[in-house]
């Protein structure tokens, strides 16, 4: 049967598929609009299956707050071109609106929400069929609190933060902390929010690094004492390379290798455990200041921690939860 332009446009309005795709689907379905929509939906599933091995590294990250509930979602695709497409962004907005309206707590709940003629998951698959790109709902996070602020960095939909507070505060303070989360990527509220296992693992890694640093210091002192530039002999490959380049002699190379082996072994045997522990503890405290939100130096005044910055507004004001998502590699 003949398919009219009006029917093609009607299907396109419902699905946002291309004109030729709509015409082909209607022709295959003998003009049945519902059957044509199902054909396009299946095409979307086919595209998603074909491209399942492709990386969805671009996309749209959005955050929204409704009263004491805030949510953040990341709808991912393959290219920046599709990520900035108005229909793709509209789909991401529809998803976050539905998720917040239904107070969804998990990604599974969001995917199962009704949307269009199916679910959110179906809508994403259909959109994948339209664009020909792999798409996935990759991230979903929620926070709850007395006051919540959402921050979309530069309104570019690639980095968002959500922050919850224990009580209401001025927008200046709320936004400032949200920008802090976006910029400084903390991993915990404070030291107490980190698990004992995580703290123990970090301390162990720091201790090992501190031991190696002490050994390297001893070797460097001995290398300098021998009249050799430590930068020329900091690895076996570097020694060989610098001998070839004429920066050091064969004899100096051999001497450096001997020093590295003998002084290194001696230094490891004679490490001062108490000194190592003190240095490691100092480094661990520095680590907490780097990764714990309330311990971090506030971005607009590094003389204050984030906790102190909030206490300037209200002695009892603090952050109770936060979430952050970015599409960019860090």
Legacy VTK file of the C-alpha trace (Angstrom):
# vtk DataFile Version 3.0
C-alpha trace
ASCII
DATASET POLYDATA
POINTS 330 float
0.000 0.000 0.000
1.051 3.620 -0.565
2.403 5.429 2.456
1.574 9.134 2.678
3.923 11.893 3.775
1.467 12.746 6.561
1.777 9.204 7.966
5.568 9.360 7.748
5.639 12.694 9.564
3.235 11.414 12.216
5.503 8.431 12.926
8.557 10.689 12.939
6.904 12.960 15.514
6.199 9.972 17.731
9.641 8.349 17.438
12.084 11.040 16.230
13.369 8.489 13.736
14.621 9.567 10.295
12.170 10.060 7.430
13.456 7.107 5.419
13.443 4.860 8.504
9.823 5.866 9.188
8.825 5.213 5.574
10.479 1.786 5.564
8.864 0.851 8.878
5.388 1.932 7.731
5.790 0.086 4.439
6.860 -3.075 6.251
3.923 -2.695 8.648
1.425 -2.019 5.846
0.643 1.390 7.283
-0.034 0.175 10.844
1.354 2.937 13.075
1.739 0.770 16.194
3.421 -2.028 14.245
5.763 0.495 12.609
6.723 1.855 16.012
7.516 -1.680 17.154
9.672 -2.205 14.061
11.622 0.956 14.861
11.939 -0.142 18.475
13.364 -3.474 17.370
15.735 -1.650 15.046
16.953 0.297 18.050
17.580 -2.946 19.896
19.476 -4.258 16.886
21.680 -1.162 16.760
22.350 -1.418 20.495
23.297 -5.084 20.122
25.577 -4.450 17.153
27.409 -1.672 18.952
27.548 -3.242 22.410
31.321 -3.488 22.170
31.692 0.224 21.469
32.562 2.626 24.252
29.920 5.179 25.236
32.292 7.898 26.433
30.226 11.012 25.727
26.781 11.918 26.937
24.701 14.140 29.137
24.930 14.416 32.931
22.062 16.169 34.702
21.126 16.806 38.341
17.797 17.904 39.765
16.423 18.666 43.208
12.866 18.409 44.494
12.578 19.457 48.131
14.621 17.099 50.279
15.409 14.732 47.393
18.065 15.172 44.722
19.122 12.896 41.882
21.770 12.814 39.193
21.760 10.793 35.988
24.273 10.159 33.205
22.915 9.184 29.804
25.896 8.148 27.679
26.496 7.884 23.957
29.491 7.491 21.639
30.066 10.959 20.167
29.962 14.575 21.243
27.783 15.322 18.204
24.973 13.121 19.517
25.547 14.255 23.125
24.739 17.839 22.139
21.728 16.912 20.013
18.578 18.582 21.355
16.537 15.362 21.247
19.204 13.444 23.160
19.378 16.150 25.849
15.573 16.221 25.970
15.555 12.463 26.632
18.080 12.897 29.457
15.907 15.663 30.939
12.802 13.492 30.687
14.610 10.672 32.486
15.866 12.827 35.365
12.412 14.449 35.701
10.753 11.041 35.936
13.369 9.715 38.347
12.974 12.656 40.718
9.168 12.667 40.466
9.140 8.979 41.441
11.911 9.332 44.051
13.833 6.458 42.466
16.689 5.139 44.583
18.414 2.827 42.084
19.366 2.677 38.419
17.174 -0.388 38.005
14.135 1.581 39.219
14.867 4.369 36.741
15.223 1.985 33.786
11.871 0.409 34.660
9.935 3.694 34.796
7.192 4.074 32.153
8.125 6.356 29.260
6.373 6.698 25.915
5.058 3.326 24.811
7.427 1.401 27.041
9.984 2.013 29.740
12.956 4.331 30.116
15.178 1.465 28.973
13.014 1.082 25.853
13.176 4.819 25.153
16.977 4.723 25.298
17.056 1.733 22.944
14.734 3.507 20.520
16.909 6.624 20.595
19.919 4.418 19.887
18.115 3.200 16.772
17.562 6.774 15.634
21.178 7.852 16.036
22.897 4.570 15.240
25.038 4.930 18.375
25.317 2.815 21.473
23.545 4.477 24.408
23.308 3.538 28.048
22.113 4.922 31.347
25.471 4.616 33.030
25.198 6.522 36.289
22.481 7.303 38.790
22.889 8.697 42.291
20.654 10.282 44.914
21.071 12.378 48.039
18.551 13.368 50.685
18.807 16.123 53.258
17.333 19.234 54.816
18.736 21.311 51.969
20.142 20.084 48.678
21.925 21.958 45.927
22.672 20.758 42.404
25.539 22.111 40.327
26.061 21.597 36.580
29.578 22.790 35.748
29.449 25.580 33.149
25.953 24.280 32.245
27.718 21.927 29.813
26.161 18.649 31.023
29.439 16.776 31.495
30.131 17.298 35.222
27.519 17.572 37.966
27.526 17.590 41.752
24.824 17.145 44.381
25.348 18.224 47.983
23.039 17.723 50.976
23.225 19.801 54.176
21.932 19.160 57.669
20.049 22.474 57.695
19.151 25.340 55.414
21.877 27.813 54.512
22.415 30.748 52.189
22.727 29.927 48.491
26.257 31.363 48.487
27.473 28.682 50.899
25.523 25.834 49.304
26.724 26.620 45.791
30.277 27.178 47.025
30.467 23.672 48.468
28.856 22.154 45.364
31.516 23.839 43.237
34.136 22.466 45.659
32.861 18.925 45.092
32.909 19.412 41.328
36.414 20.903 41.291
38.201 18.838 43.939
36.542 15.414 43.543
36.495 14.332 47.220
35.846 10.654 47.954
34.443 10.948 51.505
32.923 13.504 53.854
35.719 13.156 56.394
38.055 10.554 57.868
35.249 8.953 59.888
33.247 8.344 56.713
35.985 6.121 55.292
35.942 2.417 56.116
38.639 1.019 58.373
39.660 -1.281 55.521
40.149 1.679 53.162
42.169 3.597 55.742
44.324 0.571 56.536
44.978 -0.094 52.846
45.973 3.527 52.261
48.270 3.552 55.297
49.936 0.330 54.125
50.563 1.820 50.678
51.940 5.013 52.227
54.284 3.060 54.516
55.681 1.100 51.561
56.124 4.314 49.567
57.839 5.976 52.530
60.254 3.058 52.896
61.175 3.254 49.226
61.675 7.017 49.502
64.070 6.545 52.427
66.040 3.961 50.468
66.211 6.261 47.436
67.481 9.093 49.633
70.321 6.923 50.958
71.253 5.854 47.430
71.142 9.440 46.146
73.470 10.613 48.922
75.960 7.859 48.061
75.717 8.578 44.314
76.404 12.278 44.875
79.290 11.455 47.182
80.793 9.419 44.329
80.640 12.519 42.112
77.881 11.203 39.843
74.712 13.098 38.892
71.802 11.057 40.384
69.545 12.094 37.483
71.846 10.246 35.079
71.614 6.922 36.929
68.056 6.755 38.266
67.306 3.520 36.391
69.270 0.772 34.656
67.925 1.794 31.248
68.844 5.400 31.960
72.387 4.377 32.915
72.839 2.507 29.620
71.360 5.375 27.635
73.551 7.998 29.291
76.689 5.910 28.760
75.842 5.814 25.045
75.240 9.561 25.023
78.525 10.193 26.803
76.962 11.806 29.874
78.658 9.241 32.124
81.517 6.798 31.598
81.340 3.006 31.629
83.158 3.089 34.969
80.653 5.545 36.462
77.791 3.413 35.219
79.249 0.317 36.855
79.939 2.247 40.057
76.385 3.585 40.135
74.928 0.089 39.687
77.108 -1.174 42.536
76.002 1.677 44.816
72.331 1.127 43.984
72.608 -2.582 44.834
74.750 -2.410 47.969
73.569 0.860 49.530
69.950 0.020 48.684
70.157 -3.347 50.405
71.863 -1.848 53.455
69.331 0.978 53.689
66.419 -1.483 53.629
67.965 -3.497 56.447
68.441 -0.435 58.628
65.156 1.410 58.140
63.992 3.214 61.280
60.463 1.873 61.814
59.514 4.672 64.211
60.643 7.320 61.757
58.792 5.573 58.919
55.622 5.437 61.011
55.807 9.154 61.854
56.376 10.165 58.245
53.625 7.841 57.021
51.129 9.189 59.554
51.881 12.722 58.394
51.331 11.689 54.795
48.095 9.943 55.724
46.801 13.133 57.362
47.736 15.043 54.213
45.851 12.432 52.186
42.722 13.004 54.284
42.992 16.740 53.611
43.134 16.023 49.907
40.277 13.522 49.588
37.867 14.289 52.448
35.458 17.109 51.591
35.205 18.725 55.026
39.002 18.564 55.467
39.826 20.068 52.073
41.048 23.642 51.750
38.128 25.705 50.480
38.693 26.634 46.813
37.983 30.353 47.287
39.967 30.722 50.517
42.647 28.106 51.135
43.178 29.411 54.664
39.885 27.745 55.581
38.793 24.134 55.379
35.344 23.462 53.938
34.132 22.676 57.477
35.413 26.042 58.722
33.892 27.833 55.742
30.459 26.421 56.591
30.875 27.250 60.268
31.303 30.891 59.283
27.671 30.765 58.199
26.390 28.613 61.057
28.354 26.785 63.755
26.141 23.717 63.328
26.064 23.705 59.516
27.694 20.750 57.771
27.421 18.478 54.745
25.612 15.184 55.240
26.093 13.665 51.779
27.372 14.430 48.297
27.608 12.840 44.885
29.674 13.705 41.821
29.756 12.404 38.247
31.906 13.404 35.299
32.255 12.138 31.755
35.835 13.362 31.545
38.867 11.216 32.352
40.668 12.427 35.494
LINES 1 331
330 0 1 2 3 4 5 6 7 8 9 10 11 12 13 14 15 16 17 18 19 20 21 22 23 24 25 26 27 28 29 30 31 32 33 34 35 36 37 38 39 40 41 42 43 44 45 46 47 48 49 50 51 52 53 54 55 56 57 58 59 60 61 62 63 64 65 66 67 68 69 70 71 72 73 74 75 76 77 78 79 80 81 82 83 84 85 86 87 88 89 90 91 92 93 94 95 96 97 98 99 100 101 102 103 104 105 106 107 108 109 110 111 112 113 114 115 116 117 118 119 120 121 122 123 124 125 126 127 128 129 130 131 132 133 134 135 136 137 138 139 140 141 142 143 144 145 146 147 148 149 150 151 152 153 154 155 156 157 158 159 160 161 162 163 164 165 166 167 168 169 170 171 172 173 174 175 176 177 178 179 180 181 182 183 184 185 186 187 188 189 190 191 192 193 194 195 196 197 198 199 200 201 202 203 204 205 206 207 208 209 210 211 212 213 214 215 216 217 218 219 220 221 222 223 224 225 226 227 228 229 230 231 232 233 234 235 236 237 238 239 240 241 242 243 244 245 246 247 248 249 250 251 252 253 254 255 256 257 258 259 260 261 262 263 264 265 266 267 268 269 270 271 272 273 274 275 276 277 278 279 280 281 282 283 284 285 286 287 288 289 290 291 292 293 294 295 296 297 298 299 300 301 302 303 304 305 306 307 308 309 310 311 312 313 314 315 316 317 318 319 320 321 322 323 324 325 326 327 328 329
